[in-house]
Amino acid sequence: MQIYEELKARGLIAQVTDEEEIRELVNNGKATFYIGFDPTADSLHVGHFMALCLMKRLQMAGNRPIALIGGGTGYIGDPSGRTDMRSMMTPETIQHNCDCFKKQMERFIEFGEGKALMLNNADWLLKLNYIDLLREVGACFSVNNMLRAECYKQRMERGLSFLEFNYMIMQAYDFYHMFQTVGCNMQFGGDDQWSNMLAGTELIRRKLSKDAYAMTITLLMNSEGKKMGKTASGAVWLDPNKTSPYDFYQYWRNVGDADVLKCIRMLTFLPLEQIDEMDTWQGSQLNTAKEILAFELTKLVHGEEEAAKAQEAARALFGGGGDSANMPCTKLCRADFTAEGEIDILTLLVKCGLAASKGEARRLVQQGGVSVCGQKVADIEAKFSCKDCCGEGAVIKKGKKVYHKAMLDEQ
């Protein structure tokens, strides 16, 4: 099975501009393709994960990926999927985020001479002259067509700034620029980027009378139709300092029964033949499938050693044996305790990142969702001493599946 057919079999392809041409290019290793990543944070997250895996698969098949960091478009902000305008970032923040992205991408993509490229659209977008851009590119865009694009429709009622209205033109210009300078003949992106991607292929056709191609990747949705990759406390990050390997593992270990095999098919590099055999799995076998999914994805992002540690910790906590030393842990200092050497349960939950605020912590306790050292906490004014957090620390359980250790750091 060639790579295009494999992508289809894994359910990764949503829309294509010209299926026969795209199949020919990628199956023969002739695609120089790009995927864009806007630096809106200092870490990539699960929402980027499928794109990184796609780049890895296509590079393994002989194609050349371009990871385009949006150092220039980051000054504007993509309105796609947004009901409000993104926060404006400083040039220093944008550059810092770009640097963080590269380190994470290197786990998936091989950069170097003749291999993958990493480009930053700030290198050309920030040099553009406004009048020249209007004359060269502006005439190729119909405002009527742009307003029909899905990425703008949802913003019209609440207001679409002229700043954001330019985003599609900037993204199209990226494709046009790279088509001419590095031979980029294809763009891949999320299914919500289709309008912006078509704008790029159309600009190339109108300005250069040549063909370029676009393909969108299926968005990762759960069986309830919600985007995967978020928890109650926010995004699931690829940076271990923002989402620990254990928490990353647990996110995938806890996917729904209806979603686990789809995730294995779309996200892991396990052979399709092996995955096909899992299609008949039911009951307890689905828990095995979830362990496989969690281990494989944690290994991809954090390495095999961290994946093994996370798996051992999870098995220890949920009765399967293993080492609990790798449980997520927050180190408390003496200053976190009162003069009497105590810390209340609400402060403890917030300090450990188990609640975003004391209000949320209060609701958790009142709903009976918190235990400390095996004892359910019913009193929102319950206090714990320094001694409780010494030695092996105090194990906090939130709900049925979230465990966390609070330890006093004596240093």
C-alpha positions in Angstrom: 0.0 0.0 0.0 1.4 3.4 -1.0 1.3 6.4 1.2 -1.7 8.2 -0.3 -3.8 5.0 0.0 -2.5 4.5 3.6 -3.6 8.1 4.5 -7.1 7.3 3.2 -7.2 4.0 5.0 -6.3 5.8 8.2 -9.1 8.3 7.7 -6.8 11.3 7.6 -7.8 12.9 4.3 -10.8 15.3 4.4 -10.7 17.4 1.1 -8.3 17.6 -1.9 -8.1 19.9 -4.8 -7.1 17.3 -7.4 -6.9 13.7 -6.1 -5.2 12.1 -9.0 -2.4 14.8 -9.1 -1.9 14.7 -5.3 -1.8 10.9 -5.3 0.8 10.9 -8.0 3.0 13.5 -6.3 3.0 12.0 -2.8 3.2 8.4 -3.9 6.3 9.2 -5.9 8.0 11.4 -3.3 7.6 14.5 -5.5 5.6 16.7 -3.0 7.3 19.6 -1.4 4.5 20.5 1.0 4.0 22.9 3.9 1.9 23.1 7.0 1.7 26.4 8.9 1.9 26.8 12.6 1.0 30.2 14.1 3.1 30.9 17.3 0.1 31.7 19.6 1.8 29.9 22.6 5.2 28.7 23.7 4.3 25.1 23.0 2.6 23.0 20.4 -0.5 21.1 21.6 -2.5 18.0 20.7 -4.3 20.1 18.0 -1.0 20.2 16.1 -0.2 16.5 16.8 -1.9 15.1 13.7 -0.2 17.6 11.4 3.2 16.6 12.8 2.4 12.9 12.4 1.3 13.6 8.8 4.6 15.4 8.1 6.5 12.5 9.5 4.6 9.9 7.4 5.1 11.9 4.2 8.8 12.5 4.9 9.2 8.7 5.5 7.7 8.2 2.0 10.3 10.5 0.4 8.4 13.8 0.3 9.9 17.1 1.6 8.1 18.9 4.4 8.2 22.6 5.1 7.3 23.6 8.7 6.2 27.2 8.2 6.2 29.2 11.5 3.9 32.1 11.4 6.2 34.8 12.8 4.5 37.2 10.3 0.9 36.0 10.4 1.2 35.9 14.1 1.1 39.7 14.1 -2.5 39.4 12.7 -4.0 36.2 14.1 -6.2 33.6 12.3 -9.9 34.3 12.7 -10.8 30.6 11.8 -12.8 28.9 14.6 -12.8 32.1 16.7 -15.7 34.1 18.0 -13.4 37.0 19.1 -10.2 38.6 18.1 -6.9 37.0 19.3 -4.7 38.9 21.7 -1.9 40.9 20.0 1.5 39.6 20.7 4.8 41.4 21.0 7.6 40.6 18.5 9.7 39.2 21.4 6.9 36.8 22.4 6.4 35.7 18.8 10.1 34.9 18.4 10.3 33.0 21.7 7.3 30.9 20.7 8.8 30.2 17.3 12.1 29.0 18.9 10.1 26.7 21.2 8.2 25.1 18.3 11.4 24.1 16.5 12.6 22.1 19.4 9.4 20.1 19.6 9.1 19.6 15.9 12.5 18.0 15.8 11.1 15.0 17.6 8.9 14.3 14.5 10.7 15.8 11.5 14.2 15.4 10.2 15.6 18.8 9.3 18.8 19.5 7.3 20.3 19.7 3.9 18.0 18.1 1.4 15.5 17.2 4.2 12.8 19.2 5.9 12.8 22.9 5.9 11.8 25.2 8.7 10.8 28.7 7.4 9.4 31.8 9.1 7.0 33.9 7.1 8.2 37.0 9.0 11.2 36.8 6.7 9.1 38.0 3.8 5.8 39.3 5.2 7.4 42.0 7.3 9.3 43.3 4.3 6.2 43.8 2.2 5.3 47.3 1.0 1.6 47.9 1.4 1.0 49.6 -1.9 3.0 47.0 -3.8 1.0 44.2 -2.1 -2.3 45.8 -3.0 -1.2 46.1 -6.6 0.4 42.7 -6.9 -2.0 40.6 -4.9 -5.0 42.6 -3.9 -6.5 42.6 -7.4 -6.6 38.8 -7.3 -9.1 38.6 -4.4 -12.8 39.1 -4.6 -14.2 40.6 -1.4 -17.5 38.9 -2.1 -15.8 35.5 -2.3 -13.8 36.1 0.8 -16.9 37.0 2.9 -18.5 33.7 1.8 -15.5 31.8 3.3 -16.4 29.8 6.4 -13.6 31.3 8.5 -15.2 34.8 8.1 -18.9 33.9 8.2 -18.9 33.0 11.9 -17.3 36.4 12.8 -19.6 38.7 10.8 -22.3 39.0 13.5 -19.8 39.9 16.3 -17.5 42.0 14.1 -14.6 41.1 11.9 -11.6 43.6 12.1 -9.9 44.7 8.9 -6.7 43.4 10.5 -8.0 39.8 10.6 -9.7 40.2 7.2 -6.1 40.3 5.8 -5.2 36.9 7.2 -6.4 34.9 4.2 -4.3 37.2 1.9 -1.2 36.7 4.0 -1.6 32.9 4.0 -2.2 32.8 0.3 0.9 35.0 -0.2 2.9 32.5 1.8 2.1 29.7 -0.6 2.7 32.0 -3.6 6.1 33.0 -2.2 7.3 29.5 -1.3 6.1 28.1 -4.7 8.5 30.5 -6.4 11.4 30.3 -3.9 11.6 26.7 -2.7 9.4 24.8 -5.1 6.6 24.3 -2.6 3.8 22.6 -4.7 1.3 21.6 -2.0 -0.2 22.8 1.2 -1.7 20.7 3.9 -3.8 21.9 6.9 -6.8 21.3 9.1 -10.2 21.0 7.6 -11.1 24.5 8.9 -8.3 26.0 6.8 -9.9 25.0 3.4 -10.9 28.5 2.3 -7.4 30.0 3.1 -5.7 27.1 1.3 -7.9 27.5 -1.9 -6.9 31.2 -1.8 -3.3 30.2 -2.1 -3.8 27.8 -5.0 -5.9 30.4 -6.8 -3.3 33.1 -6.3 -0.6 30.9 -7.8 -2.9 30.0 -10.8 -3.7 33.7 -11.5 -0.3 35.1 -11.0 1.9 32.3 -12.4 -0.5 30.3 -14.6 0.7 27.1 -12.8 -1.0 24.5 -10.6 -0.5 24.0 -6.9 -2.5 21.7 -4.7 -4.1 21.6 -1.3 -5.3 18.8 1.0 -7.0 19.1 4.4 -6.6 16.7 7.3 -9.6 15.4 9.1 -10.1 17.2 12.4 -9.7 15.0 15.4 -13.2 14.9 17.0 -14.6 12.6 19.6 -17.9 10.7 19.3 -19.7 13.7 20.7 -18.5 15.9 17.9 -16.1 17.9 20.1 -12.5 18.6 19.2 -10.1 16.4 21.1 -7.1 17.8 22.9 -8.6 19.8 25.7 -9.3 19.1 29.3 -11.2 21.1 31.9 -7.9 22.8 32.8 -7.0 23.7 29.2 -5.1 22.4 26.2 -3.0 19.1 26.3 0.4 20.5 25.5 3.4 18.7 24.0 5.8 20.5 26.3 6.4 18.3 29.4 6.6 21.4 31.6 3.0 22.3 30.7 1.5 18.9 30.4 3.6 16.1 32.2 4.2 12.9 30.3 2.0 11.2 32.9 -0.9 13.6 32.3 -0.4 13.3 28.5 -0.5 9.5 28.8 -3.6 9.7 31.0 -5.4 11.9 28.5 -5.2 9.2 25.9 -5.7 6.4 28.4 -9.1 7.9 29.2 -10.5 8.4 25.7 -14.0 7.0 25.2 -14.5 3.4 24.1 -16.1 4.7 20.9 -13.0 6.8 20.0 -10.0 4.6 20.9 -9.7 2.6 17.7 -10.2 5.7 15.5 -7.4 7.4 17.4 -5.1 4.4 17.0 -5.8 4.4 13.3 -5.3 8.1 12.8 -2.4 8.9 15.2 -0.2 5.9 15.7 2.3 4.4 13.4 1.2 0.8 14.1 0.7 -1.3 10.9 -2.9 -1.1 9.6 -3.1 -4.9 9.6 -2.5 -4.9 13.4 -5.1 -2.2 13.8 -7.7 -4.0 11.6 -7.4 -7.0 14.0 -8.4 -4.7 16.9 -11.6 -3.6 15.2 -13.5 -6.6 16.8 -12.2 -5.9 20.3 -14.8 -5.3 23.0 -15.1 -4.9 26.7 -11.9 -5.3 28.6 -10.0 -5.5 25.3 -10.8 -1.8 24.8 -8.8 -1.0 27.9 -5.9 -2.8 26.4 -6.4 -0.7 23.2 -6.4 2.5 25.3 -3.1 1.5 26.9 -1.6 0.8 23.5 -2.8 4.2 22.3 -1.5 6.1 25.3 1.9 4.4 25.2 2.4 4.9 21.5 1.5 8.5 21.5 3.5 9.3 24.7 6.5 7.5 23.1 6.2 9.7 20.0 6.1 12.9 22.0 8.3 12.2 25.0 10.3 9.1 24.2 10.0 5.5 25.1 11.5 5.9 28.6 9.0 8.5 29.7 6.1 6.5 28.1 7.2 3.5 30.2 7.3 5.5 33.4 3.9 7.0 32.7 2.4 3.5 32.0 4.0 2.1 35.3 2.6 5.0 37.3 -0.9 4.6 35.8 -0.9 0.9 36.4 0.2 1.4 40.0 -2.6 3.9 40.7 -5.3 1.8 39.0 -4.5 -1.5 40.6 -2.4 -3.2 38.0 0.9 -3.1 39.8 3.8 -0.9 38.9 5.8 2.1 40.3 3.9 5.0 41.8 7.1 7.1 42.0 6.3 8.6 38.6 3.0 10.1 39.7 2.6 13.8 38.9 4.0 15.8 41.8 3.9 19.4 43.1 6.7 20.4 45.5 5.5 22.8 48.2 7.8 25.1 50.2 7.4 26.3 53.8 6.0 29.6 52.5 3.0 27.8 51.1 1.9 26.9 54.7 0.6 29.2 57.4 2.7 30.2 60.5 1.0 27.2 62.2 2.4 24.9 59.5 -1.0 24.2 57.8 -2.4 24.5 54.2 -6.2 24.4 53.5 -7.7 22.1 51.0 -8.7 24.8 48.5 -5.2 26.3 48.4 -3.7 22.9 48.1 -5.9 22.0 45.1 -5.0 25.3 43.3 -1.3 24.9 44.1 -1.3 21.4 42.6 -3.1 22.6 39.5 -6.1 20.4 40.2 -8.4 23.4 40.2 -8.0 26.7 38.3 -9.4 28.8 41.2 -10.5 28.5 44.8 -14.1 28.7 43.6 -13.6 25.6 41.4 -11.8 23.9 44.2 -14.7 24.6 46.6 -17.2 23.0 44.1 -15.0 19.9 43.7 -14.9 19.4 47.5 -18.7 20.1 47.9 -19.5 17.6 45.1 -17.5 14.9 46.9 -14.8 14.7 44.2 -11.7 15.0 46.4 -9.7 12.6 48.6 -6.4 13.1 50.4 -4.4 10.1 51.5 -7.3 7.8 50.9 -9.8 9.8 52.9 -12.7 11.8 51.2 -12.6 15.5 52.0 -16.0 16.9 52.7 -15.1 20.1 54.6 -14.0 23.1 52.5 -12.1 24.3 55.5 -10.1 21.1 56.0 -6.4 21.7 56.7 -3.3 19.6 56.2 0.0 19.9 58.0 3.6 20.0 56.8 4.0 16.6 58.3 1.2 15.2 56.0 3.3 16.3 53.0 6.6 15.0 54.2 8.3 11.7 53.2 6.3 10.1 50.3 4.0 13.1 50.2 0.2 13.4 50.3 -1.7 11.7 47.5 -4.6 13.7 46.3 -7.4 12.1 44.2 -9.6 14.2 42.1 -12.7 12.4 40.7 -12.1 8.8 39.7 -9.0 9.1 37.5 -6.8 12.0 38.5 -4.1 11.4 41.0 -1.5 13.9 42.2 1.2 14.0 44.9 1.9 17.0 47.1 5.4 17.0 48.7 7.2 19.3 51.0 10.5 20.4 49.6 12.8 20.8 52.5 15.6 22.5 50.5 
